[in-house]
Amino acid sequence: MTFLKNTWYVAASAAELDEPMVSRKICNEQIVMFRKSDGSVAAIQDRCPHRFVPLSMGKRVGDTLQCGYHGLRFDGNGACVEAPHDDDSQKARACIKGYTVVERHKWIWIWMGDAAAANPDLIPDFSFFDDTEKFTCCQGYTHMKGNYQLISDNLLDLSHIHYLHPGVHEGSNFEDFTNKVKRDGDTVFSMLYRHNYHIKAAMRSMYGMGEGPEDVEGQGHSRWDVPGVLFVDTAFWDHGKTIDEGYRTPNAHLITPETEFSSHYFWGSGRTFALESEQFTAGAAATMKNVFETQDGPMIEAQQRDMGNSTDFLKHNPIILKADAAGVMARRIMQQKMRAEAGDAPAETQVAAE
């Protein structure tokens, strides 16, 4: 399997860069990241070209990384700036790969392909993380032993919630919801309208909705962007009112391939209620982590085990249900983009062929 390179992947949360360095494999490439003294983030190949040991086994020296084996030092662009016991001619030969990185919306985004094509304007909007007056947010990370597109499938088909996450939508049925799917360029929208949604009185109080009927309007709208970054906008409000008069919890599901068969799942959630409660924030993060690691994760990993060394779910001829529409659409876009990047055909030709 090849990976789409000319696109933005999430490499870490901004908070992780409080550590001296963070090493992570992305698209089968081991990368080490660190925050420089000016606050910017650097990402370089985590491999010394001398004896091929990870630079992350060494140490920080100012805005450089020093290999722990023989002391070669590399700056944030991958250039060798110190080669002890050798003349300066060795420095030019010892350079390693550097990556373009951007810090935005509390996440570190990395461009794995041609640096000249790295346009930060292509990073999808997750600005709710920056709106601290309206939202309080939490962030987290889960490792999954499954192909990254299997996780997108899971998130674009919310009909699984009633079975995989029992009790979450108690009193409501997916059959009563309206799901509309559309494509806009390389973005897929799966709009889930939860009419006459059942919400318990205790939940109304917790969500800051006050007293009122247990029958409300709701939504669970998803936006998918290449290569697998999803914004899920969940909200509930009373009939006759607007979404801004209810409660809202926007969520980020940012999926980055580690290898063909394993994935980094970065996630985050915001809320419009109990904004000052650190206990609620910690509880929300713990709940999300538990759900992903004990419910979604095992199911996705079981899928991958059954598929063996295959990563193309559609080649297994699965039964396609109505709720799969968004996931299939996203997979086709990824196929188009990867074929175009490989030079098999222009992207617009592939789109027309579908």
matplotlib code that plots the C-alpha trace (Angstrom):
import matplotlib.pyplot as plt

x = [0.0, 1.2, 0.4, -0.8, 2.2, 1.1, -1.4, -1.5, -1.4, -1.6, 1.7, 1.1, -0.9, 0.7, 0.9, 3.1, 5.9, 6.3, 8.6, 12.2, 11.3, 8.6, 9.4, 6.6, 6.3, 4.1, 3.5, 6.3, 8.8, 10.2, 10.2, 11.4, 9.8, 10.8, 9.9, 12.7, 13.6, 11.5, 8.4, 8.3, 8.2, 10.8, 10.5, 13.3, 14.1, 14.7, 17.8, 21.4, 23.1, 26.3, 25.1, 21.4, 20.4, 17.4, 18.3, 15.6, 18.0, 20.3, 19.6, 18.7, 21.5, 19.9, 17.9, 19.6, 19.5, 22.7, 23.1, 23.7, 26.2, 28.9, 27.7, 26.7, 24.3, 21.4, 19.3, 15.6, 15.9, 18.0, 21.3, 24.3, 25.9, 28.5, 30.5, 33.0, 36.5, 35.9, 36.4, 33.6, 33.3, 31.5, 28.6, 27.2, 27.2, 25.5, 22.2, 18.9, 15.4, 13.4, 9.6, 7.3, 5.2, 2.6, 1.0, -2.7, -5.8, -3.7, -2.3, 1.0, 0.4, 3.0, 3.4, 4.9, 5.5, 6.9, 7.6, 7.0, 3.4, 2.7, -0.1, -1.2, -4.5, -5.4, -5.5, -9.2, -10.9, -10.9, -11.0, -13.3, -10.1, -9.1, -12.4, -11.8, -14.7, -17.3, -15.7, -13.7, -11.8, -9.9, -7.5, -6.1, -4.4, -5.2, -3.1, -5.0, -3.7, -5.7, -5.6, -6.4, -9.3, -11.1, -11.3, -12.8, -15.4, -16.3, -16.7, -18.7, -21.3, -22.8, -25.4, -22.9, -23.4, -26.7, -24.9, -21.3, -21.9, -25.1, -26.9, -25.5, -28.7, -31.1, -34.7, -33.9, -33.6, -31.3, -34.2, -36.0, -33.0, -32.4, -29.0, -27.9, -24.5, -22.9, -19.5, -18.0, -14.7, -12.5, -14.7, -17.5, -20.4, -22.6, -25.4, -27.3, -30.5, -31.8, -35.4, -37.4, -34.3, -34.8, -32.7, -33.1, -33.9, -30.7, -28.7, -30.5, -29.4, -25.8, -25.7, -26.9, -30.2, -32.4, -35.8, -37.8, -39.1, -37.1, -38.0, -35.5, -33.9, -30.5, -27.7, -24.5, -23.0, -19.7, -17.2, -14.4, -11.3, -8.3, -6.5, -8.7, -9.4, -13.0, -15.0, -18.2, -20.5, -23.0, -25.7, -29.1, -31.7, -35.3, -37.9, -38.5, -35.1, -31.8, -28.6, -26.9, -29.6, -28.9, -25.7, -23.0, -20.0, -17.8, -15.3, -12.1, -11.1, -7.7, -6.4, -2.8, -1.3, 1.6, 2.1, -0.3, -1.7, -1.6, -2.8, -2.4, -5.8, -5.7, -9.0, -10.4, -13.7, -15.2, -18.3, -20.4, -21.4, -19.5, -16.7, -14.8, -14.9, -11.5, -13.1, -15.6, -12.8, -10.8, -13.8, -14.7, -11.2, -11.2, -14.6, -13.6, -10.3, -12.2, -14.8, -12.2, -9.9, -12.4, -15.2, -14.2, -10.6, -11.1, -13.7, -11.5, -8.5, -10.7, -11.5, -7.9, -7.0, -9.7, -8.4, -4.8, -2.3, -4.9, -5.8, -8.4, -11.7, -13.8, -11.8, -13.2, -16.6, -18.4, -22.2, -22.8, -25.6, -27.2, -25.3, -22.0, -22.5, -20.2, -17.4, -17.5, -17.4, -14.4, -12.6, -13.1, -11.7, -8.6, -8.2, -8.5, -6.0, -3.4, -3.7, -3.3, -0.2, 1.3, 0.9, -1.6, -4.1, -5.0, -7.3, -10.0, -10.0, -10.5, -13.3, -15.1, -14.7, -16.5]
y = [0.0, 3.5, 6.5, 9.9, 12.1, 15.6, 16.2, 17.3, 14.6, 15.3, 14.3, 15.3, 17.5, 20.8, 19.9, 16.9, 19.2, 20.3, 17.3, 17.7, 15.6, 13.3, 10.4, 8.9, 6.7, 8.3, 6.6, 4.1, 7.0, 7.5, 11.2, 13.1, 16.5, 19.2, 22.8, 25.3, 28.3, 30.6, 28.5, 27.0, 23.2, 21.2, 17.7, 15.6, 12.0, 10.1, 8.3, 9.2, 8.6, 7.3, 4.2, 4.4, 4.8, 7.0, 10.6, 10.5, 8.3, 11.3, 14.7, 18.3, 20.8, 24.2, 24.0, 20.8, 17.1, 15.3, 11.7, 9.7, 7.4, 9.6, 13.1, 14.2, 17.2, 18.1, 21.3, 21.5, 21.3, 18.1, 19.7, 18.4, 21.2, 19.3, 16.3, 15.7, 14.4, 15.1, 18.1, 20.3, 18.3, 15.6, 17.9, 18.3, 14.5, 13.8, 15.8, 14.0, 14.6, 17.5, 17.9, 20.9, 21.3, 23.8, 24.3, 25.0, 24.5, 22.9, 20.2, 19.7, 19.1, 17.5, 17.5, 14.2, 15.1, 17.9, 20.8, 23.3, 22.1, 22.4, 25.0, 25.6, 26.9, 23.3, 22.4, 21.7, 24.0, 22.9, 26.4, 25.4, 24.5, 28.1, 29.6, 29.4, 31.8, 29.4, 26.0, 24.1, 21.2, 18.1, 16.1, 12.6, 9.8, 6.2, 3.7, 1.2, -1.9, -1.4, 0.5, 4.2, 4.0, 1.4, 4.1, 6.6, 4.0, 3.7, 7.4, 8.1, 5.4, 6.5, 3.7, 1.6, 3.7, 2.0, -1.4, -0.8, 1.9, 0.7, 3.4, 6.4, 7.0, 5.3, 6.0, 6.9, 4.8, 5.4, 4.4, 7.6, 9.8, 11.4, 10.9, 12.9, 12.5, 14.8, 15.5, 18.9, 18.7, 16.3, 16.8, 14.4, 15.5, 13.0, 15.0, 13.1, 14.9, 13.4, 14.5, 13.9, 12.8, 11.5, 13.2, 12.5, 15.2, 14.6, 15.0, 18.2, 19.6, 18.4, 20.0, 23.3, 23.1, 23.7, 22.1, 21.1, 18.2, 15.1, 15.2, 17.6, 18.3, 16.9, 16.5, 14.4, 16.0, 14.7, 16.3, 14.1, 15.5, 13.8, 11.8, 11.0, 14.0, 14.3, 17.0, 15.6, 18.3, 17.0, 19.2, 19.1, 21.9, 22.3, 22.4, 26.0, 27.1, 27.3, 25.3, 28.1, 27.9, 24.2, 22.4, 21.6, 19.3, 19.5, 16.7, 16.1, 12.6, 12.9, 9.7, 9.3, 6.0, 4.7, 1.7, -0.1, -2.0, 0.5, 4.0, 7.0, 8.2, 11.7, 12.9, 16.0, 17.3, 20.6, 21.6, 24.6, 23.7, 23.5, 25.5, 26.0, 22.4, 20.7, 17.6, 17.4, 17.9, 15.1, 12.9, 13.6, 12.7, 9.5, 8.5, 9.1, 7.2, 4.3, 4.1, 4.2, 1.7, -0.8, -0.6, 0.9, -0.2, -3.9, -4.0, -2.2, -4.4, -7.5, -6.3, -5.9, -9.3, -10.9, -9.0, -10.2, -8.4, -6.6, -2.9, -2.5, -3.2, -2.9, -5.6, -8.1, -7.6, -6.6, -6.1, -2.4, -0.9, 2.5, 3.8, 3.0, 5.7, 8.3, 5.8, 4.4, 8.0, 8.8, 5.7, 6.5, 10.0, 8.5, 6.1, 9.0, 11.1, 8.3, 7.2, 10.9, 11.3, 8.2, 9.6, 7.0, 9.7, 13.3, 13.8, 15.3, 12.3, 10.0, 12.0, 11.9, 8.2, 7.4]
z = [0.0, -0.8, 1.3, 0.1, 0.7, -0.6, 2.2, 5.9, 8.6, 12.3, 13.9, 17.6, 19.9, 20.6, 24.3, 23.5, 22.4, 26.0, 26.1, 24.8, 21.7, 20.4, 18.1, 16.0, 12.9, 10.2, 6.8, 7.6, 8.3, 11.7, 12.6, 15.6, 16.5, 18.9, 19.7, 19.1, 21.2, 19.0, 19.7, 16.2, 15.7, 13.8, 12.4, 11.0, 10.2, 13.4, 12.1, 12.3, 8.9, 10.6, 12.4, 11.8, 15.4, 16.4, 17.2, 19.8, 21.8, 22.0, 23.6, 22.8, 22.5, 22.0, 18.8, 17.6, 18.3, 19.2, 18.4, 21.5, 19.8, 18.3, 18.9, 15.4, 15.7, 13.4, 13.2, 12.7, 8.9, 9.0, 8.3, 10.1, 12.1, 14.1, 13.2, 16.0, 15.1, 11.4, 9.1, 7.9, 4.6, 6.5, 7.4, 3.9, 3.4, 6.7, 6.2, 6.8, 5.7, 7.1, 7.1, 6.8, 9.9, 11.0, 14.4, 14.1, 16.3, 19.1, 16.8, 14.9, 11.2, 9.0, 5.2, 4.1, 0.5, -1.7, 0.6, -2.2, -2.4, 1.4, 1.6, 5.2, 3.8, 3.0, 6.7, 7.6, 10.1, 13.7, 15.1, 18.0, 19.8, 19.7, 20.8, 24.6, 25.3, 23.8, 24.2, 26.8, 25.1, 25.9, 23.7, 23.7, 21.7, 21.0, 19.1, 16.9, 15.2, 12.0, 8.8, 9.1, 6.6, 8.7, 11.4, 8.9, 8.0, 11.6, 12.1, 9.0, 9.8, 13.1, 13.0, 14.9, 18.0, 19.0, 19.0, 19.8, 22.4, 24.2, 26.3, 24.5, 22.6, 24.9, 24.0, 20.4, 17.3, 14.3, 12.0, 13.1, 12.1, 8.7, 7.1, 4.0, 2.4, -0.1, -1.6, -2.1, -3.9, -1.8, 1.3, 2.3, 4.5, 6.3, 7.9, 10.6, 11.8, 15.0, 15.1, 18.3, 20.1, 23.7, 26.3, 30.0, 32.5, 34.4, 31.1, 30.4, 33.7, 33.2, 29.7, 31.0, 29.1, 32.2, 32.7, 29.6, 27.6, 27.1, 23.4, 21.5, 18.2, 17.6, 15.1, 14.5, 11.4, 10.1, 7.8, 6.3, 4.6, 3.0, 4.2, 7.3, 9.4, 10.7, 12.4, 14.1, 15.3, 17.8, 19.3, 21.0, 21.4, 22.2, 19.5, 18.3, 19.4, 17.7, 18.0, 19.9, 22.6, 23.3, 24.0, 21.5, 21.6, 18.5, 18.1, 16.2, 15.0, 13.3, 11.9, 10.8, 9.4, 11.3, 9.0, 6.6, 9.5, 12.4, 13.1, 15.3, 16.4, 17.7, 19.2, 20.9, 22.1, 23.0, 25.0, 25.6, 29.2, 32.6, 31.0, 34.2, 35.5, 35.3, 36.7, 33.9, 31.3, 32.8, 33.0, 29.3, 28.2, 30.2, 28.9, 25.2, 25.7, 27.3, 24.5, 21.7, 23.4, 24.7, 22.1, 18.7, 18.8, 19.4, 16.6, 14.1, 15.1, 14.6, 11.1, 10.3, 11.6, 9.4, 6.4, 7.0, 4.9, 2.9, 3.4, 0.7, 2.4, -0.8, -2.5, 0.0, -1.5, 1.6, 1.8, 1.4, 3.5, 3.2, 6.1, 4.3, 1.7, 3.2, 4.0, 0.4, -1.0, 1.2, 0.1, -3.6, -3.1, -1.5, -4.4, -6.8, -5.0, -4.6, -8.3, -9.3, -7.1, -8.5, -11.9, -13.1, -14.2, -13.5, -10.4, -12.5, -14.9, -11.9, -10.5, -13.8, -14.1, -10.9]

ax = plt.figure().add_subplot(projection="3d")
ax.plot(x, y, z, "-o")
ax.set_aspect("equal")
plt.show()
